Amino acid sequence: MGPEWDGYNSVDEETQKALALWAADCAEHVLHYFEEEHPDDSRPQKAIEAARGWTRGEVMVGEAIDISRKTHAAAREAANIAACEAARAAGHAVATAHVDAHARGAAIYAIKARMEANPNDSDAADAELAWQVERLPEQLQSIVVISES
C-alpha cells in the first residue's frame, strides 16, 4: 500500500522540488509521533525544514544527504516504533533532494508511523494515504501511482 512510481532521478528539477515539498508535508504530518517521545531531538524537524530549504536553493544536495543520515540515526535511536518511522519519513523527505524516489519513502514511512501509533485502528493506513493523496499536487498525479495492495 502506498505511493509508487518508476523513478530514480527521472524527473526534471521542478518536479523533484514538488516531490520534496510533498514528502516534507507527509513527514511533517506524523512528526508529532517522534516529538512526543523525543521532545529534545530536533533532527527530524530540521530534515523537514532542509527539504523545503532545498527547494528554495538554501540547502545544497550534499548538506541534505548529511542531514538525512543524521535523521536516520535518530530513527535508529528511537525505541518507539511510531517515532522511528516518523523520523525515517523525515529522513527520506530531505533525501529527495538527492534522489526523487526518496519521496516515496517519506510517504510510506508516514503511513507506517500512523499504523504503529494506532495499532487498534484498522483504517489508520487508509486514512494516512487519503491525507497524502488529498495533498498530492496535480503535477505529480501522473508520476505518483497509488497502490492499494
Contacts in CASP RR format, 6 or more apart in sequence:
PFRMAT RR
TARGET T0000
AUTHOR 0000-0000-0000
METHOD contacts of the structure
MODEL  1
MGPEWDGYNSVDEETQKALALWAADCAEHVLHYFEEEHPDDSRPQKAIEA
ARGWTRGEVMVGEAIDISRKTHAAAREAANIAACEAARAAGHAVATAHVD
AHARGAAIYAIKARMEANPNDSDAADAELAWQVERLPEQLQSIVVISES
1 111 0 8 1.000
1 125 0 8 1.000
1 129 0 8 1.000
1 147 0 8 1.000
1 148 0 8 1.000
1 149 0 8 1.000
2 107 0 8 1.000
2 108 0 8 1.000
2 111 0 8 1.000
2 129 0 8 1.000
2 146 0 8 1.000
2 147 0 8 1.000
2 148 0 8 1.000
3 103 0 8 1.000
3 104 0 8 1.000
3 107 0 8 1.000
3 108 0 8 1.000
3 132 0 8 1.000
3 144 0 8 1.000
3 145 0 8 1.000
3 146 0 8 1.000
3 147 0 8 1.000
4 104 0 8 1.000
4 144 0 8 1.000
4 145 0 8 1.000
4 146 0 8 1.000
4 147 0 8 1.000
5 101 0 8 1.000
5 104 0 8 1.000
5 143 0 8 1.000
5 144 0 8 1.000
5 145 0 8 1.000
7 100 0 8 1.000
7 101 0 8 1.000
8 99 0 8 1.000
8 100 0 8 1.000
8 101 0 8 1.000
9 16 0 8 1.000
9 99 0 8 1.000
9 100 0 8 1.000
9 101 0 8 1.000
10 100 0 8 1.000
11 19 0 8 1.000
11 100 0 8 1.000
11 143 0 8 1.000
15 100 0 8 1.000
15 139 0 8 1.000
15 140 0 8 1.000
15 143 0 8 1.000
16 96 0 8 1.000
16 97 0 8 1.000
16 100 0 8 1.000
17 54 0 8 1.000
17 55 0 8 1.000
18 137 0 8 1.000
18 139 0 8 1.000
18 140 0 8 1.000
19 96 0 8 1.000
19 100 0 8 1.000
19 103 0 8 1.000
19 140 0 8 1.000
19 143 0 8 1.000
20 51 0 8 1.000
20 52 0 8 1.000
20 54 0 8 1.000
20 55 0 8 1.000
20 93 0 8 1.000
20 94 0 8 1.000
20 96 0 8 1.000
20 97 0 8 1.000
20 103 0 8 1.000
21 51 0 8 1.000
21 52 0 8 1.000
21 55 0 8 1.000
21 137 0 8 1.000
22 103 0 8 1.000
22 107 0 8 1.000
22 132 0 8 1.000
22 135 0 8 1.000
22 136 0 8 1.000
22 137 0 8 1.000
22 140 0 8 1.000
23 51 0 8 1.000
23 89 0 8 1.000
23 92 0 8 1.000
23 93 0 8 1.000
23 96 0 8 1.000
23 102 0 8 1.000
23 103 0 8 1.000
23 105 0 8 1.000
23 106 0 8 1.000
23 107 0 8 1.000
24 48 0 8 1.000
24 51 0 8 1.000
24 52 0 8 1.000
24 93 0 8 1.000
24 94 0 8 1.000
24 106 0 8 1.000
25 135 0 8 1.000
26 89 0 8 1.000
26 93 0 8 1.000
26 106 0 8 1.000
26 107 0 8 1.000
26 110 0 8 1.000
26 132 0 8 1.000
26 135 0 8 1.000
27 44 0 8 1.000
27 47 0 8 1.000
27 48 0 8 1.000
27 51 0 8 1.000
27 86 0 8 1.000
27 89 0 8 1.000
27 90 0 8 1.000
27 91 0 8 1.000
27 92 0 8 1.000
27 93 0 8 1.000
27 106 0 8 1.000
27 109 0 8 1.000
27 110 0 8 1.000
28 48 0 8 1.000
28 90 0 8 1.000
29 110 0 8 1.000
29 128 0 8 1.000
29 131 0 8 1.000
29 132 0 8 1.000
30 82 0 8 1.000
30 85 0 8 1.000
30 86 0 8 1.000
30 89 0 8 1.000
30 110 0 8 1.000
30 113 0 8 1.000
30 114 0 8 1.000
30 117 0 8 1.000
30 128 0 8 1.000
31 44 0 8 1.000
31 45 0 8 1.000
31 48 0 8 1.000
31 86 0 8 1.000
31 89 0 8 1.000
31 90 0 8 1.000
32 86 0 8 1.000
33 80 0 8 1.000
33 82 0 8 1.000
33 83 0 8 1.000
33 85 0 8 1.000
33 86 0 8 1.000
33 113 0 8 1.000
33 114 0 8 1.000
33 116 0 8 1.000
33 117 0 8 1.000
34 41 0 8 1.000
34 44 0 8 1.000
34 74 0 8 1.000
34 78 0 8 1.000
34 82 0 8 1.000
34 83 0 8 1.000
34 84 0 8 1.000
34 86 0 8 1.000
34 87 0 8 1.000
34 90 0 8 1.000
35 44 0 8 1.000
35 45 0 8 1.000
36 83 0 8 1.000
37 78 0 8 1.000
37 79 0 8 1.000
37 80 0 8 1.000
37 82 0 8 1.000
37 83 0 8 1.000
38 74 0 8 1.000
38 78 0 8 1.000
38 83 0 8 1.000
41 74 0 8 1.000
43 67 0 8 1.000
43 70 0 8 1.000
43 71 0 8 1.000
43 73 0 8 1.000
43 74 0 8 1.000
43 87 0 8 1.000
43 90 0 8 1.000
44 71 0 8 1.000
44 74 0 8 1.000
44 75 0 8 1.000
44 86 0 8 1.000
44 87 0 8 1.000
44 89 0 8 1.000
44 90 0 8 1.000
44 91 0 8 1.000
45 90 0 8 1.000
46 67 0 8 1.000
46 71 0 8 1.000
47 67 0 8 1.000
47 68 0 8 1.000
47 70 0 8 1.000
47 71 0 8 1.000
47 90 0 8 1.000
47 91 0 8 1.000
47 93 0 8 1.000
47 94 0 8 1.000
48 90 0 8 1.000
48 93 0 8 1.000
48 94 0 8 1.000
50 59 0 8 1.000
50 63 0 8 1.000
50 64 0 8 1.000
50 67 0 8 1.000
50 94 0 8 1.000
50 97 0 8 1.000
51 59 0 8 1.000
51 64 0 8 1.000
51 93 0 8 1.000
51 94 0 8 1.000
51 96 0 8 1.000
51 97 0 8 1.000
53 59 0 8 1.000
54 60 0 8 1.000
54 61 0 8 1.000
54 64 0 8 1.000
54 94 0 8 1.000
54 97 0 8 1.000
59 67 0 8 1.000
59 97 0 8 1.000
61 97 0 8 1.000
61 98 0 8 1.000
62 98 0 8 1.000
64 94 0 8 1.000
64 95 0 8 1.000
64 97 0 8 1.000
64 98 0 8 1.000
65 95 0 8 1.000
65 97 0 8 1.000
65 98 0 8 1.000
67 91 0 8 1.000
67 94 0 8 1.000
68 91 0 8 1.000
68 92 0 8 1.000
68 94 0 8 1.000
68 95 0 8 1.000
68 98 0 8 1.000
68 102 0 8 1.000
71 87 0 8 1.000
71 88 0 8 1.000
71 90 0 8 1.000
71 91 0 8 1.000
71 94 0 8 1.000
72 87 0 8 1.000
72 88 0 8 1.000
72 91 0 8 1.000
74 87 0 8 1.000
75 83 0 8 1.000
75 84 0 8 1.000
75 85 0 8 1.000
75 87 0 8 1.000
75 88 0 8 1.000
75 91 0 8 1.000
76 84 0 8 1.000
78 84 0 8 1.000
78 87 0 8 1.000
81 116 0 8 1.000
82 113 0 8 1.000
82 114 0 8 1.000
82 116 0 8 1.000
82 117 0 8 1.000
83 113 0 8 1.000
85 109 0 8 1.000
85 110 0 8 1.000
85 112 0 8 1.000
85 113 0 8 1.000
85 116 0 8 1.000
86 109 0 8 1.000
86 110 0 8 1.000
86 113 0 8 1.000
88 105 0 8 1.000
88 109 0 8 1.000
88 112 0 8 1.000
88 113 0 8 1.000
89 105 0 8 1.000
89 106 0 8 1.000
89 107 0 8 1.000
89 109 0 8 1.000
89 110 0 8 1.000
89 113 0 8 1.000
90 106 0 8 1.000
91 102 0 8 1.000
91 106 0 8 1.000
92 102 0 8 1.000
92 103 0 8 1.000
92 104 0 8 1.000
92 105 0 8 1.000
92 106 0 8 1.000
92 109 0 8 1.000
93 102 0 8 1.000
93 103 0 8 1.000
93 106 0 8 1.000
95 102 0 8 1.000
96 102 0 8 1.000
96 103 0 8 1.000
96 106 0 8 1.000
103 144 0 8 1.000
104 144 0 8 1.000
107 132 0 8 1.000
110 128 0 8 1.000
110 132 0 8 1.000
111 125 0 8 1.000
111 128 0 8 1.000
111 129 0 8 1.000
111 132 0 8 1.000
114 124 0 8 1.000
114 125 0 8 1.000
114 127 0 8 1.000
114 128 0 8 1.000
115 124 0 8 1.000
115 125 0 8 1.000
115 128 0 8 1.000
117 124 0 8 1.000
118 124 0 8 1.000
121 127 0 8 1.000
129 146 0 8 1.000
133 146 0 8 1.000
136 144 0 8 1.000
END
